[in-house]
Amino acid sequence: MDLEEAFQVVGEFGPYQKRAVAVLVLTQVYMACQSMLIVLVGYTPEYRVEPQDGVPSNQQEHPQRVTFTEDIDSIVTEWFLIRQQAYKVSLAGSLFFAGLLVGNIFFGPLSDKIGRRPVYLTGLFFEVVFGYVTAMAPSYEVFAASRLLVGLMNGGIGLVCFVLTQEYVGRSYWAMTGTLTSMTFAVGIALFGALGYFIQPWRNLATAANSSGVLFFLLSVTLPESPRWLYSKGKTERAEEVLRYMALRNGNAAKNLTLQRVGAAAKAGRNHDNGDAGVLHLALHPVLRLRTMVLMYVWYACSLVYYGLTLGAGETSGSRYANVAMYGLVELPAYPLCMYFINKHWAGRRRSMASFLCLAGFACLCTMFIPEDTGTLVNVTSLALLGKLLVSAAFNIAYVYTSELYPTVIRNAGLGVCSMSCRVGGILAPFVPSMRALHTSMPFTVFCLSGLSAGCLGLLLPETLNKPAAETLEEIGSSTRSRVLESKALLYEDDE
């Protein structure tokens, strides 16, 4: 039998898979805490610089002359990251996202080569270790370096964790487990806001946020290797062992479970070759080149607005802890909302994604015309929360839509390139809220222009709803020419 038939025997989503997926999904809470850590530990309280008799005011830069008017303990108050040193807070956040970028590039291929489980467990172990280094950092330099390393591990295990939630279950449950992963990350953001409210000193907060990783690591040690990965590598007997173990834990008798011997190792080698050629095809194929350029910008804009609004939660009016929690909880309605629209023929993937991006941009635009503290329901914070909800829906659609726009032979390459563009947006995001120093509306201006431009560009892509997924590059060449970008590319291809 093939793998899908085997999962029918084992149980597509039996009790054992539910427990295994629950461990992986709940790990997103820990990962969300690490992603949002800088929002609270990097908070800048109100301060004043007291002049010293006989010393010109332009020389009043020594830490001893700074008085913080709020009783707040953060890396800013400990290492006096103000004025000319204020950029270091945003830099630490950007280093984390730079680590995510490198982690995605490095850990993804590594997990394809040596296995999901060893990469996931090793990455989670070292993320916990580097997380404790963050909490005990004796200087800013050590703190910043530890954030880079935590981001490196976080980006790697995040990708592998998502893949494992898919590969432990039957294909019909992939959409559900993937959505649960995203939703739990949002819940993790909200829980981190609550944790920050009860644990004030930044070192204690960093320790508490990191300690949950120890629990999830111990629970993850018992997880098996992905049977799908084992089968793809030609390790059929080991795949059968894992599937029989799952069946046993699910209460199913599967002693005679035998997978087809179809030369999986050779097949895996061919797929690897296709992956290597895929990146080149993205640049050379006229249709894919233009699609990739548009999608890269869409992913970049989604990431910039998503993380920019989230990281700026501590700087908006009201309690920063409540703001962080709300910026996480507001995502939850986005997932059923986007799943409803993308399956309607009058909306589909293309219009839904473009509409959510444009509406997110308009929500950010409206914040520029409303005073900071209006005392009403419609204020800057509520509009920013609305923007976060809308861009979360667009981000979720982008994952589904992108995988459908690329043919099977280079789908992983296309998703990888878009993910890299996404991380660039994440690297720049921590600096956008700090642009309030130039003008209070500057961050929302950036988010507005990013959302509107990405939404308009997204309309140039073809619709994929109820259309068969392309398997080869030749099928892309013979697809519909209803979109402007695709038509021009195909005309250019015909001329050649």
N, C-alpha and C positions, 0 to 999 in steps of 0.2 A: 504494500500500500504506500501511497505518497504521504507527505506530512499532514496535509489537511484531513485526509481520511484517518490518519493516526490520531489527530486531535479529536476527531469525532468519537473515537473509541475511548481515548483517555479522558475526555471531557474538555470542551473548549474553554470553559471558565469555571472549573470545579472548585471545591473548598480549598485545596492546596494552592491553586493558582491565585485565588482570592487573597490568601494570606501572603503569598510571595509578592503580588502586585501591591498589596497594602503597605508592605515594608518599603518598597521602592517609591511609591507615591508619597508616603509620609516623609521620606528623606528630603522631599522638596521643601518641607518646612524648614529644615536645617539650612538648605541651600539658599532659601529666600532670606533667612536671617543674615547670612554672610553677605549676600548681595546688597542688602539695605543697611548694613552696619554703619557705614560712613555717614548716613543721614543723621543719626543720633550721636554717635561718638565724635563727629566732626562739627557739632553745632557751635555756632559763634554767638555767645551772649553779648548783651550790651556792655560797653566798656567806655572808659574815659582815660585820657592820658594827662596826668597831673604835671603841670609845669614845675620846673625846679628853679629856684632863685639863682640868677646870675648866668643861666644857660639859655641860649636862644631856642625858641620853640621848634625850629627846624631840626634841632639835634635831639629832640625828646623821643628817641627810638629805643631806649633801653628797657628791658622787661620790668625792671624795678619800678618804673614810673607809671605802669599800666594798672588801672583798677577796674576790675569787672564788677558791674553793678548788680548782676544776677548771681544767685548761688547755684552755679552750674559747674559740674566737673566734666570736662571733655579734653580732647587732645589740643584744642585751641587754647584752653586755659592753662594746661600743663606745659605746653611748649611755646606759648605766646605766638600762635599762628595768626597774626593780625597785620594789617597794613601791607607792607611789602612781602610779608611771609604768608599772607592769606591764601595765595594760590596753591600752597602745599596741601590744603584740605581737598581741593578739587583734583589735584595731581594724584593723591592717594586713591581717590575714587576711579580716576582714569586708569591707573595702574592695575586695578582689579579687573577692569573690562579689557585691558590689553592682555592680561593673563587669560581671560575667557577666550579671546581670539586665538591665542597660541594653543590653548588647551583643545579647542575644537579642531584645529588643524592637525595636532599631534596625536591626540588620543583616539580620534575616530578611525584612522587607518590602522593604528596599533591594535585596537580592539578587533578589527577585521582580520588581523594577522595572527595574534596570539590568543584571542578569546575575549568574550565580554566580561566574564567573572573576574579573572585576575586583574584586568585593567580597572574595573570598577572598585574592587576591594582595595587595591593599592592606592588609587587616587583618593578614595574616601579616607583611608588611614592617614595619608600625608596632609590632606586638607585639615583634619582635626589637629594634627601636630602643628602645622603652620598657624592654625587658628589660635592655639595657645601661645604661640610666639607673638602674635598680634596683641593678645591681652597682657603679656608681660614685657612688651618692648621697652627697653631702657631709653630709646631715643626715637625721634621722628624717622630717621633713616632706616632703622630696623623695622619700625611700624610699616613704612611704605614698601619695603622689600617683602615683608610678610604678606601684605595685601596682594602684591603681584603674584606670589606663589600660591596663595589661597585661590585667587582667580584662575590661575593655571589649572589647578586641580578641580575647581568648581566647574569650569567650562568642559573639561574632559569627562567627568563622571556624569554631568548633566546630560550630555549626549548619549552616553552608554546606558544610563538609567532609563532614559526615554525608550531606547531601542529594546531593552530587556522587558519593559512593560508590554511591548508589542509581541515579542518573540516567545513569551511564556504562554500566550493564549492563542485561541483560534482566530482566524482572519476576521470573522464577523464581529469581534470585540475590540478590534484595533482602535476604531474611532472613540469608543468609550474610554479605554485606558489612556489614550493620548489626551483626551479632554480632562480626565481626572487629574492627570499630571499638571496641566496648566492651572486648573482650579485650585489645587492644593498649594501651588506656589503663591497664588494670590492670598490664600488663607494664611500662609506663612508670613507674608508681609504684615497682615493685620495682627497676628500674634506677636510679631516682633515689636510693633508699636505698643502693645499692652505690656510686654516684658520690659521695655524701656521706661514705662511709667513707674513700675514698681522697683526697678533696679537702677539707681541713678548714677553712681560713679561709673565712668566709662570702662574702666578695667573690669569691674564686676559684671557689667553688662556684656562685655566681649567674652568673658569666661562663661557666663550662663548661656549665652547664645551658642557658643561652641560646644558646650558639654552635651547637648542633645545628639551631636554627631557620634559621640562614643556609643550611645545606646543603639543608634541606627547601624553603626558598624558591627556591633555584636550580633544584632539580628540578621544582618546581611551575610554573615559568615556561613550560615547554613544554606544559602541559596545555591541552586545548581547552575551549571553552565547552560547556556541557551541551546536547546535541542536543534533549533533551526541553524544556528552557526555551526554546530557539530556536523550536521548533515551536509551543509554547503561545502564543508572542508573534506568531505569524504569519510568522516569518522562515524560511519553509520552505526556500528555496534555501540559506541558510547551514547549516541543519540537515542538508540533504542533503550538503553539502560535508564537514561533520564526520563524518557516517556513512560516506561514501566513503573518507575518510582513515583511519578506524578499520578499515574493511574491507581497505584496502590493506596496512596494518600487520599485520593478522591473516592476510594471505595469501589473502584471498578476492576474487574478481572481482565487483565491484558497480557496474560502469559504468552500468548501466541502472536504478539505484536511484532511484525517484521516489516521493515522499510525496504523499498525498492533499492536495488544496487544499480545505479544508473551512471556510474563514473562521475560522481559528484566532485571529486578532486579536480578532474580535468575541466569540468564545467566551471568550477571556481576560478581556475586559472584563466579561462576565457573571459569571465566577468571582470577579472582584475585587469586584463589587457584593455577591455572596453573602458574601464574607469580611467586608465592612463590616457587614452586617446580622447576621452570625453572633454577635458578642459580645452584641448586644442580645437575640437569641433565647436565649442561654444564661441570661440573667436572667429573661426573660419566660415561656419555655416551662416548664410545671410539672414535667415529667419531667426535662428537661435541667438545670433549675435545681438540683434535688436531687442529680442525678448529679454535676454540676459541684462542688457543695459537698463531697460525699464524696471525689471524686477529688482536689480541691485539697488536702484534708487528708492524703490518702494520699501524694501526691507530696511535700508538705511534710515529713511524717514520714520518708519514705524518704531524702530529702536530708539532713535533720537527723541521722539515725542514721548514714547512710553517711559523710558528711564529718566528723561529730563523732568517730566511731571512728577514722577515718583520721588526722585532725589530732591526735588524742590519742595516736597511736602513740608519739611521742617522750617521752611522760610516763609510760608504763607501765614496769614493771620490765624489766630486761635492757637490751641494747644498743639504743639508739634507731635506729641504722642497720638492724640486723637486723629490728626491729619494723616499720619503714616498708616494708622489702622484703617481709616476710611479709604485711602488710596489703594489699599489691598482689597477691602470688601467690595468696593465699587466695581471691581472686575467680574465678580461672580455672575451678575445678570448678563454680561457680555457674551458668554459662551452659548447659552441656549438661544440668545437673540440672533447671533450670527448663524448658528446651525439651522434656525428657522428660515432665514432669508436666502441662504445660499442654495436651498433646495427648491425654491419657487422659480418657475419659468420666467416670471416677469422681473425677477431680480438677478438670480444666478450668482456666480462667483465674481465676475468682473464688476458688475454694477454695485453689488453689495460692498466689496472691498473699497471701490472708489468713493462710494457714498459715505461710508463710515470715516474714511480719511478726510474727505472734504468737510463733513460735519464736525469732526474733531478740530480741524483748522478754524472753522467758524466759531466754535466754542471758545477757543483761545483768543480769537479776534475780539469777541464780545467782552473779554476781561479788561481790555484796554479802555473801555468806555464806562467802566463802573468803578466807583471809589473803593478803596481798600476795605473800609469798614462801613458797610451800609446798614447793618443791623437787620437786614431782611433776608428772605430765603435766597434771592438772586444776588449773589456776591461773587467775588473773585474765586474763593475756595470752591463754591458749588459748581461754578462753570469749569474750573480746572478738573474737578472730579468727573464732570460730564465728559470732558475731553479725554480723560483717562479711560473711561468706560468705552467710548467710541473707538479709540485707537487700539484698545485691547481686542475688540471684536475684529478690527481690520487686521491686526497682527495674526490672530488665530486663522482668519480666512487665508492670509498670505501663505501659511504653511500648506494648507490643503490645495490651494490654487496653483502654487508653484510646482508641486509634485505632479499635477495633472498637465501642466504646460510642457514638461520635458518628456521625451520618449524614454522608455525603460532603460535602454542601453547606456544613457548618460544622465539618468535622473539623480543619482548620488552626486555626480560632479556638479550639476546645476544647483542642487540644494547646498552643496558645500561652498560654492562661490557666493551665493546669496547670504549664507550664514556669515561669511567673512565680512561682507558689506554691512550686515547687521551689527557686528561687533565694532566696526568703525563708528557707527552711530552711538553705541554704548560708551566708547572711549571719549567721545566729545560731549556726551550728555552731562557729566558732572560740572562742566565749565559753564553750561548755559544758565543755570539758576544764578550763578555768581555775576552774570551780566546785569543784574539789578543795580549794581553799583553805577553803571552808566545811565540807566533809566529804569524805573520800576516796570515798565511795559516791555522792555527789551526781550526777556526770555519768552514771553508769550508771542511776541512778534516772530521770533525764530520758529516757534512751534506752529504758528498759524501758516506761515509761508511754506514750511516743510509739508504739512498735512495737505494743503490745497494743491501744491505742485505735484505731489506724489499721487493724489487722487485723480487729477486731470491726466497725468501720464498713464495711469493704470487703465484708463478707458481705451487706450490704443491696443490693448492686448485682446486676443480672441476669447470668446466664451467657451467653457469646457463642460458646462452642465449637460448631462444626458448624452454626451458624445464619447465614443470609445477612446480610451487612452492610447496614444501612439506607442508602438513598440520599437520602431526603427527610425533612422533618420530619413529614409525614403518616404515614410508615411507623413512626416512633417512637410516635406516638399509638395505633397499632393493634397494637403489639407485646405480648408476654406480660405478664401482671400478677402473675407469681409472686413478685416481690420486694415487700417491704413499702413501700419508698419509692416505687416505681413505681405500686403500687396506689393509695396515697393521692393521689398526684398526678393520676392519671387519673380518680379519683372526683371530685376537685375540678374537673377540666376538664369532666366530664360535667354537673356541677351548673350550671356557667356556661352 
